[in-house]
Amino acid sequence: MPNTKSAIRRVRRVKKQTQVNRIRKSKYKNAVKTMEQLLKGKETEKAKKNFSKFQSILMQVAKSGIINRNTAARKISRISKKIYSK
């Protein structure tokens, strides 16, 4: 249990931030899953349309520190390769 006033405030702040981080992480995971499903289902046109949104979501999540920037770049690169190499 927090003893000082500032520690109590900090606990409150961390709880809110944890919720925000969870939302961001699930948004990231959903974006990756959707792109993978589109590519698995041979829907490259849909994947091309959604690619910019996918890229945007990954960069936002990387910027906020939920995932590493290199991880985001790698995921984007690999998905891009799958879309545009066909």
ChimeraX commands (.cxc) that place a marker at each C-alpha (Angstrom):
marker #1 position 0.00,0.00,0.00 radius 0.5
marker #1 position 1.24,3.49,-0.81 radius 0.5
marker #1 position 2.00,5.58,2.24 radius 0.5
marker #1 position 2.53,9.09,0.91 radius 0.5
marker #1 position 0.12,11.35,-0.94 radius 0.5
marker #1 position 2.26,11.34,-4.06 radius 0.5
marker #1 position 2.47,7.53,-4.03 radius 0.5
marker #1 position -1.32,7.32,-3.84 radius 0.5
marker #1 position -1.62,9.65,-6.85 radius 0.5
marker #1 position 1.00,7.65,-8.68 radius 0.5
marker #1 position -0.95,4.40,-8.16 radius 0.5
marker #1 position -4.04,6.08,-9.60 radius 0.5
marker #1 position -2.06,7.34,-12.59 radius 0.5
marker #1 position -0.43,3.96,-13.24 radius 0.5
marker #1 position -3.84,2.25,-13.21 radius 0.5
marker #1 position -5.14,4.63,-15.90 radius 0.5
marker #1 position -1.99,4.29,-17.97 radius 0.5
marker #1 position -2.17,0.50,-17.78 radius 0.5
marker #1 position -5.65,0.62,-19.31 radius 0.5
marker #1 position -4.42,2.87,-22.11 radius 0.5
marker #1 position -1.49,0.55,-22.77 radius 0.5
marker #1 position -3.79,-2.48,-22.92 radius 0.5
marker #1 position -6.00,-0.75,-25.46 radius 0.5
marker #1 position -2.98,0.16,-27.60 radius 0.5
marker #1 position -1.56,-3.34,-27.40 radius 0.5
marker #1 position -4.85,-4.96,-28.42 radius 0.5
marker #1 position -5.19,-2.48,-31.30 radius 0.5
marker #1 position -1.71,-3.52,-32.45 radius 0.5
marker #1 position -2.44,-7.24,-32.17 radius 0.5
marker #1 position -5.75,-6.87,-34.02 radius 0.5
marker #1 position -4.07,-4.95,-36.84 radius 0.5
marker #1 position -1.44,-7.67,-37.27 radius 0.5
marker #1 position -4.04,-10.45,-37.15 radius 0.5
marker #1 position -6.27,-8.76,-39.73 radius 0.5
marker #1 position -3.42,-8.28,-42.17 radius 0.5
marker #1 position -2.28,-11.88,-41.71 radius 0.5
marker #1 position -5.83,-13.13,-42.33 radius 0.5
marker #1 position -6.19,-10.99,-45.45 radius 0.5
marker #1 position -2.95,-12.36,-46.82 radius 0.5
marker #1 position -3.84,-15.92,-45.90 radius 0.5
marker #1 position -7.17,-15.56,-47.70 radius 0.5
marker #1 position -5.42,-14.27,-50.84 radius 0.5
marker #1 position -7.18,-10.90,-50.52 radius 0.5
marker #1 position -4.23,-8.78,-51.63 radius 0.5
marker #1 position -6.37,-5.89,-52.89 radius 0.5
marker #1 position -8.02,-5.47,-49.49 radius 0.5
marker #1 position -4.63,-5.83,-47.84 radius 0.5
marker #1 position -3.21,-3.07,-50.06 radius 0.5
marker #1 position -6.09,-0.77,-49.10 radius 0.5
marker #1 position -5.62,-1.46,-45.39 radius 0.5
marker #1 position -1.82,-1.33,-45.45 radius 0.5
marker #1 position -1.49,2.42,-44.75 radius 0.5
marker #1 position -3.86,2.14,-41.76 radius 0.5
marker #1 position -1.92,-0.90,-40.53 radius 0.5
marker #1 position 1.37,0.96,-40.87 radius 0.5
marker #1 position -0.05,3.97,-39.02 radius 0.5
marker #1 position -1.27,1.86,-36.10 radius 0.5
marker #1 position 2.08,0.11,-35.74 radius 0.5
marker #1 position 4.03,3.36,-35.77 radius 0.5
marker #1 position 1.69,4.92,-33.18 radius 0.5
marker #1 position 2.14,1.94,-30.89 radius 0.5
marker #1 position 5.92,2.01,-31.39 radius 0.5
marker #1 position 6.01,5.74,-30.70 radius 0.5
marker #1 position 4.21,5.27,-27.38 radius 0.5
marker #1 position 6.65,2.53,-26.37 radius 0.5
marker #1 position 4.30,-0.42,-26.33 radius 0.5
marker #1 position 6.51,-2.22,-28.84 radius 0.5
marker #1 position 10.02,-1.44,-30.02 radius 0.5
marker #1 position 10.40,0.71,-33.15 radius 0.5
marker #1 position 12.50,-1.98,-34.81 radius 0.5
marker #1 position 9.80,-4.57,-34.14 radius 0.5
marker #1 position 7.21,-2.33,-35.77 radius 0.5
marker #1 position 9.49,-1.69,-38.74 radius 0.5
marker #1 position 10.16,-5.41,-39.14 radius 0.5
marker #1 position 6.43,-6.29,-39.05 radius 0.5
marker #1 position 5.64,-3.55,-41.58 radius 0.5
marker #1 position 8.46,-4.68,-43.84 radius 0.5
marker #1 position 7.44,-8.33,-43.80 radius 0.5
marker #1 position 3.77,-7.60,-44.44 radius 0.5
marker #1 position 4.74,-5.20,-47.22 radius 0.5
marker #1 position 6.92,-7.85,-48.78 radius 0.5
marker #1 position 4.06,-10.34,-48.73 radius 0.5
marker #1 position 1.62,-7.86,-50.27 radius 0.5
marker #1 position 3.74,-6.37,-53.02 radius 0.5
marker #1 position 5.85,-9.36,-54.02 radius 0.5
marker #1 position 2.82,-11.19,-55.43 radius 0.5
marker link #1:1,2 radius 0.2
marker link #1:2,3 radius 0.2
marker link #1:3,4 radius 0.2
marker link #1:4,5 radius 0.2
marker link #1:5,6 radius 0.2
marker link #1:6,7 radius 0.2
marker link #1:7,8 radius 0.2
marker link #1:8,9 radius 0.2
marker link #1:9,10 radius 0.2
marker link #1:10,11 radius 0.2
marker link #1:11,12 radius 0.2
marker link #1:12,13 radius 0.2
marker link #1:13,14 radius 0.2
marker link #1:14,15 radius 0.2
marker link #1:15,16 radius 0.2
marker link #1:16,17 radius 0.2
marker link #1:17,18 radius 0.2
marker link #1:18,19 radius 0.2
marker link #1:19,20 radius 0.2
marker link #1:20,21 radius 0.2
marker link #1:21,22 radius 0.2
marker link #1:22,23 radius 0.2
marker link #1:23,24 radius 0.2
marker link #1:24,25 radius 0.2
marker link #1:25,26 radius 0.2
marker link #1:26,27 radius 0.2
marker link #1:27,28 radius 0.2
marker link #1:28,29 radius 0.2
marker link #1:29,30 radius 0.2
marker link #1:30,31 radius 0.2
marker link #1:31,32 radius 0.2
marker link #1:32,33 radius 0.2
marker link #1:33,34 radius 0.2
marker link #1:34,35 radius 0.2
marker link #1:35,36 radius 0.2
marker link #1:36,37 radius 0.2
marker link #1:37,38 radius 0.2
marker link #1:38,39 radius 0.2
marker link #1:39,40 radius 0.2
marker link #1:40,41 radius 0.2
marker link #1:41,42 radius 0.2
marker link #1:42,43 radius 0.2
marker link #1:43,44 radius 0.2
marker link #1:44,45 radius 0.2
marker link #1:45,46 radius 0.2
marker link #1:46,47 radius 0.2
marker link #1:47,48 radius 0.2
marker link #1:48,49 radius 0.2
marker link #1:49,50 radius 0.2
marker link #1:50,51 radius 0.2
marker link #1:51,52 radius 0.2
marker link #1:52,53 radius 0.2
marker link #1:53,54 radius 0.2
marker link #1:54,55 radius 0.2
marker link #1:55,56 radius 0.2
marker link #1:56,57 radius 0.2
marker link #1:57,58 radius 0.2
marker link #1:58,59 radius 0.2
marker link #1:59,60 radius 0.2
marker link #1:60,61 radius 0.2
marker link #1:61,62 radius 0.2
marker link #1:62,63 radius 0.2
marker link #1:63,64 radius 0.2
marker link #1:64,65 radius 0.2
marker link #1:65,66 radius 0.2
marker link #1:66,67 radius 0.2
marker link #1:67,68 radius 0.2
marker link #1:68,69 radius 0.2
marker link #1:69,70 radius 0.2
marker link #1:70,71 radius 0.2
marker link #1:71,72 radius 0.2
marker link #1:72,73 radius 0.2
marker link #1:73,74 radius 0.2
marker link #1:74,75 radius 0.2
marker link #1:75,76 radius 0.2
marker link #1:76,77 radius 0.2
marker link #1:77,78 radius 0.2
marker link #1:78,79 radius 0.2
marker link #1:79,80 radius 0.2
marker link #1:80,81 radius 0.2
marker link #1:81,82 radius 0.2
marker link #1:82,83 radius 0.2
marker link #1:83,84 radius 0.2
marker link #1:84,85 radius 0.2
marker link #1:85,86 radius 0.2
view
